[in-house]
Amino acid sequence: MFSSRYRAHGLCWLLALGSLTACVEEIPTPTETGELTRSVDSEVSIFGAGTLPALSADPDVASVELGVKFRANVPGIVSGIRFYKGSSANAGTHVGSLWSRTGQRLATATFANETATGWQTVRFTTPVSITANTTYVASYLAPVGRYASTGGFFNGQGAANGPLTALASGVDGQNGVYVYGSGGFPTQSYNSSNYFVDVLFTYSPDTSAPTAPGALTATAPSPGSIQLTWSAATDNTGVTGYRVFRGSTQVASLSAGTLGYLDTGLAPSTLYTYTVKAQDAAGNVGAASNAASATTQPPPAGGGLSLPRVPWEGGPSFYAAYPAMAGTPWLTEDFFPIAYWGAYTDTESRIITDKAHGINAFLETYAGNASSAGWMRTHGIWNLAGSGTGGEEVGATFPDETDMWG
């Protein structure tokens, strides 16, 4: 609704066709409160024409100050207050105010030339500068109640337009605030109701990009991954996230509080180079960090699966519970078998393939093929559960310790 309110005044259009010339002056159009429009390209408010109250006039007839908590993601100027009048029953002298989060009144003005219904607007004598990403409260006094509202409006959701956001309840306390009496800082809330209070906010678009993240480092903890860490970037309105690049390809988009990333699914023994860039709420992306490189670890000597070695939490005391394991590498804490999990093995070729890829343990949940135990014994692969006649058998049932597998 506001895009049509701001138009040039006294603009003379010259129309020429051959020797014919005409001059037409546009007449200033009054707003809902009778005020002349202004040519302010970047003035915005939270609620548009499509957001209307569910209740035009609450039956409450007590004098009450009604407000909304809001933030802007860029610094700017609040030049006035708006509120929606759903009925002429919302009568009396209305006063609009802007407050800090802690209750300091920053500006106030009395509404005049109101219409019977619709949005009412008043401008402060002196506009107020506000800080980005900081909570403020806009309010108005309804001296005889009968205000417009929508119950539950801020329950789990906010309302945003451009750089402005009316906060969802829970972001910074409850939203949809009020206080009964002849006026004051509204702090109470009921049912996260929207009382349709708004601001007139002017801002200059943010074109300043964040600084480059610092001290990017890269290390390779395994054959298939590289760990990155960096120090935070800064921005005039606040960094909102980071973009991680492997070479020229973006591989991750992270929140502002995240200063590290584990890049996985990489090839072993391969050099990778990374950079990180910061971005802000306006979409400005800063310069790249320093480049950091690392070479992934080589694959395990036993095969080509490139899987990390994970310690088994059970330790020697766990292995010792199974006499069949005595004298085997299982007594070494850093030994962890790569296990193949399945119902049973029905061909020896599968066992041969497992062995070729470094798999040294097989979980057989039931004895589906009596020959499988012999094949495992022949190729030195342990049977972690199921039936068997030799050292390949651990036990026919799972003990409680099996939940320690990592």
HELIX and SHEET records of a PDB file:
HELIX    1   1 GLY A  315  TYR A  319  1                                   5    
HELIX    2   2 PRO A  323  MET A  325  5                                   3    
HELIX    3   3 PRO A  329  LEU A  331  5                                   3    
HELIX    4   4 GLU A  348  ALA A  356  1                                   9    
HELIX    5   5 SER A  371  HIS A  379  1                                   9    
HELIX    6   6 ASP A  400  MET A  404  5                                   5    
SHEET    1   A 2 CYS A  12  LEU A  17  0                                        
SHEET    2   A 2 LEU A  20  GLU A  25 -1                                        
SHEET    1   B 4 GLU A  43  VAL A  44  0                                        
SHEET    2   B 4 VAL A 197  TYR A 203 -1                                        
SHEET    3   B 4 GLY A  76  LYS A  85 -1                                        
SHEET    4   B 4 GLY A 118  ILE A 130 -1                                        
SHEET    1   C 6 ARG A 105  THR A 110  0                                        
SHEET    2   C 6 VAL A  95  SER A 100 -1                                        
SHEET    3   C 6 TYR A 136  ALA A 142 -1                                        
SHEET    4   C 6 VAL A  64  ALA A  72 -1                                        
SHEET    5   C 6 LEU A 164  ALA A 166 -1                                        
SHEET    6   C 6 ALA A 159  ASN A 161 -1                                        
SHEET    1   D 6 ARG A 105  THR A 110  0                                        
SHEET    2   D 6 VAL A  95  SER A 100 -1                                        
SHEET    3   D 6 TYR A 136  ALA A 142 -1                                        
SHEET    4   D 6 VAL A  64  ALA A  72 -1                                        
SHEET    5   D 6 VAL A 177  TYR A 180 -1                                        
SHEET    6   D 6 GLN A 188  SER A 189 -1                                        
SHEET    1   E 3 GLY A 214  SER A 222  0                                        
SHEET    2   E 3 SER A 225  SER A 231 -1                                        
SHEET    3   E 3 GLY A 260  ASP A 263 -1                                        
SHEET    1   F 4 THR A 249  SER A 255  0                                        
SHEET    2   F 4 VAL A 239  ARG A 246 -1                                        
SHEET    3   F 4 LEU A 271  ASP A 280 -1                                        
SHEET    4   F 4 ALA A 292  THR A 295 -1                                        
SHEET    1   G 3 ALA A 339  GLY A 342  0                                        
SHEET    2   G 3 ALA A 361  GLU A 364  1                                        
SHEET    3   G 3 TRP A 382  ALA A 385  1                                        
END                                                                             
